[in-house]
Amino acid sequence: MELSAVLSPAPEGGYVALNPETGTTTQGETVEEALANLREATELYLEEFPLSIHGRPLLTSFEVSSRA
């Protein structure tokens, strides 16, 4: 099953990793560690709450005014 991962730099260092399809979130010191932790957390989540995926996720970005 192919899922999405969104990684953001953490203020204290390292990365926060989020899987939008399940809401699982974790962190790691490196991108690789954050993804490995997210994979593990998401697999555990899916054992309890199976997910039916219909199509591939679409990832895009958008801009907002710096005054927002």
TIDO-221511 format. One record per residue: y, z, x of N, C-alpha, C, O, CB in turn; residue in one letter. Coordinates in nm, 3 decimals. Atoms other than C-alpha are relative to their C-alpha. Glycine has a CB too. Layout:
// residues N
n.py|n.pz|n.px|ca.py|ca.pz|ca.px|c.py|c.pz|c.px|o.py|o.pz|o.px|cb.py|cb.pz|cb.px|res
Y|Z|X|Y|Z|X|Y|Z|X|Y|Z|X|Y|Z|X|A
...
END
This chain:
// residues 68
n.py|n.pz|n.px|ca.py|ca.pz|ca.px|c.py|c.pz|c.px|o.py|o.pz|o.px|cb.py|cb.pz|cb.px|res
-0.117|0.000|0.086|0.000|0.000|0.000|0.123|0.000|0.090|0.134|0.081|0.182|0.000|0.123|-0.097|M
-0.124|0.008|-0.078|0.337|-0.099|0.141|0.110|0.073|-0.076|0.138|0.042|-0.192|0.039|-0.148|0.027|E
-0.109|-0.077|0.059|0.618|0.148|0.074|0.124|-0.011|0.088|0.117|-0.063|0.199|-0.041|0.149|-0.019|L
-0.127|0.005|-0.072|0.981|0.182|0.185|0.025|0.129|0.077|-0.022|0.236|0.039|0.114|-0.027|-0.096|S
-0.046|-0.117|-0.075|1.127|0.415|0.443|0.148|-0.021|0.033|0.186|-0.127|0.084|-0.084|0.022|0.130|A
-0.142|0.002|-0.033|1.497|0.492|0.481|0.022|0.112|0.101|-0.002|0.229|0.071|0.092|0.017|-0.128|V
-0.024|-0.100|-0.105|1.590|0.667|0.806|0.149|0.011|0.025|0.220|-0.089|0.036|-0.075|-0.036|0.130|L
-0.141|-0.028|-0.027|1.927|0.829|0.868|0.008|0.100|0.115|-0.073|0.192|0.123|0.073|0.055|-0.127|S
-0.018|-0.099|-0.105|2.050|1.010|1.177|0.034|0.137|-0.062|0.117|0.145|-0.152|0.111|-0.044|0.098|P
-0.027|-0.136|0.048|2.048|1.388|1.117|0.116|0.059|0.080|0.124|0.036|0.201|-0.127|0.090|0.011|A
-0.114|-0.059|-0.072|2.366|1.581|1.205|-0.042|0.086|0.119|0.028|0.089|0.220|0.082|0.084|-0.096|P
0.045|-0.087|-0.108|2.165|1.822|1.421|-0.084|-0.074|0.105|-0.133|-0.014|0.200|-0.081|0.115|-0.057|E
0.080|0.082|-0.091|1.986|1.535|1.598|-0.128|-0.043|-0.067|-0.172|0.019|-0.164|-0.031|0.076|0.130|G
0.122|0.053|0.060|1.676|1.335|1.521|0.033|-0.083|-0.123|0.144|-0.133|-0.139|-0.095|0.113|-0.037|G
-0.014|0.087|0.117|1.622|1.150|1.195|-0.057|0.066|-0.125|-0.155|0.141|-0.117|-0.069|-0.134|0.024|Y
0.053|-0.037|0.131|1.573|1.225|0.826|-0.062|-0.127|-0.057|0.000|-0.234|-0.054|0.113|0.059|-0.097|V
0.070|0.115|0.055|1.318|0.993|0.663|-0.029|0.024|-0.147|-0.075|0.131|-0.186|-0.132|-0.027|0.078|A
0.016|-0.007|0.146|1.301|0.923|0.288|-0.085|-0.117|-0.047|-0.065|-0.230|-0.005|0.137|0.001|-0.072|L
0.073|0.104|0.070|1.049|0.730|0.083|0.052|-0.003|-0.143|0.023|0.088|-0.221|-0.156|0.026|0.004|N
-0.062|0.004|0.132|1.241|0.620|-0.230|-0.099|-0.008|-0.116|-0.070|0.042|-0.225|0.093|-0.116|-0.007|P
0.096|0.016|0.108|0.931|0.534|-0.433|-0.058|0.133|-0.047|-0.087|0.150|-0.165|-0.111|-0.092|0.043|E
0.059|-0.130|0.035|0.797|0.891|-0.424|0.100|0.115|0.010|0.078|0.221|-0.049|-0.118|0.028|0.090|T
-0.096|-0.107|-0.021|1.101|1.093|-0.320|-0.036|0.091|0.117|0.036|0.187|0.144|0.013|0.082|-0.124|G
0.037|-0.084|-0.114|0.917|1.239|-0.020|0.103|-0.017|0.111|0.151|-0.127|0.137|-0.142|-0.034|0.051|T
-0.101|-0.003|-0.106|1.153|1.336|0.260|-0.051|0.090|0.112|-0.111|0.194|0.086|0.137|0.049|-0.054|T
0.038|-0.080|-0.116|1.089|1.466|0.610|0.094|-0.034|0.114|0.193|-0.103|0.095|-0.148|-0.025|0.040|T
-0.086|0.028|-0.116|1.238|1.453|0.958|-0.083|-0.005|0.126|-0.201|0.033|0.126|0.111|0.105|0.013|Q
0.065|0.004|-0.130|1.152|1.398|1.322|0.103|-0.021|0.108|0.215|-0.065|0.080|-0.106|-0.111|0.005|G
-0.092|0.014|-0.113|1.311|1.395|1.664|0.024|-0.146|0.037|0.131|-0.180|0.088|-0.053|0.076|0.120|E
-0.012|0.142|-0.029|1.247|1.020|1.706|-0.032|-0.079|-0.127|-0.083|-0.024|-0.224|-0.096|-0.042|0.117|T
0.034|0.086|0.114|1.213|0.726|1.467|-0.151|0.002|-0.023|-0.197|0.013|-0.136|0.049|-0.145|0.024|V
0.146|0.002|0.011|0.840|0.715|1.541|-0.054|0.129|-0.061|-0.142|0.125|-0.147|-0.062|-0.022|0.136|E
0.045|-0.129|0.053|0.794|1.087|1.472|0.041|0.016|-0.147|-0.038|0.065|-0.228|0.058|0.116|0.083|E
-0.046|-0.010|0.138|1.002|1.071|1.153|-0.087|-0.087|-0.092|-0.122|-0.044|-0.202|0.147|-0.042|-0.011|A
0.087|0.086|0.080|0.792|0.778|1.026|-0.140|0.056|-0.013|-0.200|0.050|-0.121|-0.006|-0.140|0.060|L
0.133|-0.061|0.005|0.465|0.949|1.116|-0.001|0.119|-0.096|-0.095|0.135|-0.174|-0.046|0.046|0.141|A
-0.010|-0.115|0.091|0.577|1.265|0.933|0.016|-0.047|-0.145|-0.041|0.013|-0.236|0.118|0.090|0.039|N
-0.019|0.053|0.135|0.689|1.058|0.633|-0.132|-0.058|-0.053|-0.165|-0.039|-0.170|0.110|-0.109|-0.001|L
0.130|0.055|0.041|0.355|0.876|0.624|-0.093|0.112|-0.046|-0.156|0.102|-0.151|-0.065|-0.080|0.116|R
0.087|-0.113|0.034|0.167|1.206|0.624|0.045|0.067|-0.131|-0.038|0.094|-0.218|-0.001|0.104|0.115|E
-0.051|-0.065|0.121|0.391|1.365|0.359|-0.023|-0.087|-0.124|-0.058|-0.036|-0.230|0.150|0.031|0.015|A
0.018|0.091|0.113|0.369|1.058|0.136|-0.146|-0.012|-0.039|-0.178|-0.018|-0.157|0.057|-0.138|0.033|T
0.143|0.005|0.030|-0.010|1.036|0.166|-0.043|0.126|-0.076|-0.121|0.118|-0.171|-0.083|-0.014|0.130|E
0.032|-0.124|0.071|-0.035|1.402|0.061|0.055|-0.002|-0.142|-0.013|0.041|-0.236|0.056|0.121|0.077|L
-0.061|0.011|0.134|0.201|1.340|-0.231|-0.086|-0.091|-0.089|-0.114|-0.057|-0.204|0.145|-0.055|0.010|Y
0.074|0.098|0.079|0.000|1.036|-0.345|-0.140|0.050|-0.038|-0.195|0.005|-0.138|-0.012|-0.129|0.076|L
0.128|-0.060|0.038|-0.325|1.238|-0.343|0.014|0.075|-0.132|-0.078|0.075|-0.214|-0.051|0.095|0.111|E
-0.025|-0.080|0.120|-0.172|1.456|-0.615|0.061|-0.083|-0.114|0.032|-0.060|-0.231|0.092|0.115|0.033|E
-0.073|0.080|0.099|0.047|1.198|-0.791|-0.014|-0.149|0.033|0.073|-0.206|0.097|0.150|0.041|-0.004|F
0.021|0.143|-0.029|-0.098|0.844|-0.772|0.118|-0.084|-0.051|0.183|-0.052|-0.150|-0.131|-0.049|-0.064|P
-0.115|0.085|0.029|0.159|0.566|-0.780|-0.048|-0.142|-0.023|-0.133|-0.192|0.051|0.105|0.005|0.115|L
0.032|0.140|0.026|0.131|0.219|-0.930|0.122|-0.083|0.039|0.229|-0.069|-0.021|-0.039|-0.023|-0.151|S
-0.110|0.082|-0.050|0.346|-0.031|-0.742|-0.007|-0.139|-0.063|-0.114|-0.200|-0.068|-0.003|-0.011|0.155|I
-0.008|0.133|0.060|0.460|-0.352|-0.913|0.100|-0.082|0.080|0.220|-0.078|0.051|0.040|0.007|-0.151|H
-0.089|0.081|-0.082|0.602|-0.587|-0.653|0.047|0.075|0.123|0.022|0.195|0.138|0.119|-0.046|-0.080|G
-0.051|-0.058|-0.124|0.768|-0.526|-0.320|0.139|0.058|-0.023|0.216|0.006|-0.105|0.004|-0.105|0.112|R
-0.134|-0.057|0.012|1.075|-0.305|-0.283|0.105|-0.097|0.057|0.076|-0.174|0.148|0.008|0.136|0.073|P
-0.113|0.079|-0.049|1.411|-0.475|-0.231|0.099|0.096|0.065|0.146|0.190|0.001|0.067|-0.082|-0.116|L
-0.095|-0.084|-0.072|1.635|-0.320|0.030|0.127|-0.079|0.023|0.123|-0.191|0.073|-0.059|0.050|0.133|L
-0.129|0.063|-0.022|2.003|-0.404|0.040|0.102|0.107|0.036|0.067|0.225|0.040|0.045|-0.081|-0.125|T
-0.105|-0.097|-0.029|2.330|-0.237|0.129|0.128|-0.044|-0.071|0.139|-0.158|-0.117|0.023|0.015|0.154|S
-0.129|0.032|0.062|2.682|-0.223|-0.013|0.106|0.086|0.066|0.075|0.187|0.128|-0.003|0.023|-0.154|F
-0.111|-0.071|-0.060|3.023|-0.107|0.099|0.084|0.064|-0.108|0.092|0.015|-0.221|0.086|-0.094|0.085|E
-0.096|-0.065|0.089|3.265|0.134|-0.063|0.128|0.022|0.079|0.127|0.022|0.203|-0.056|0.136|-0.056|V
-0.128|-0.025|-0.062|3.628|0.200|0.011|-0.006|0.130|0.079|-0.071|0.225|0.036|0.112|0.005|-0.106|S
0.000|-0.123|-0.080|3.687|0.459|0.282|0.079|0.110|-0.071|0.072|0.226|-0.030|0.061|-0.028|0.139|S
-0.074|-0.099|0.078|3.914|0.635|0.028|-0.086|0.068|-0.105|-0.044|0.164|-0.168|0.119|-0.064|-0.067|R
0.088|-0.054|0.106|3.617|0.705|-0.201|-0.049|0.138|0.033|-0.123|0.198|-0.045|-0.119|-0.091|-0.022|A
END
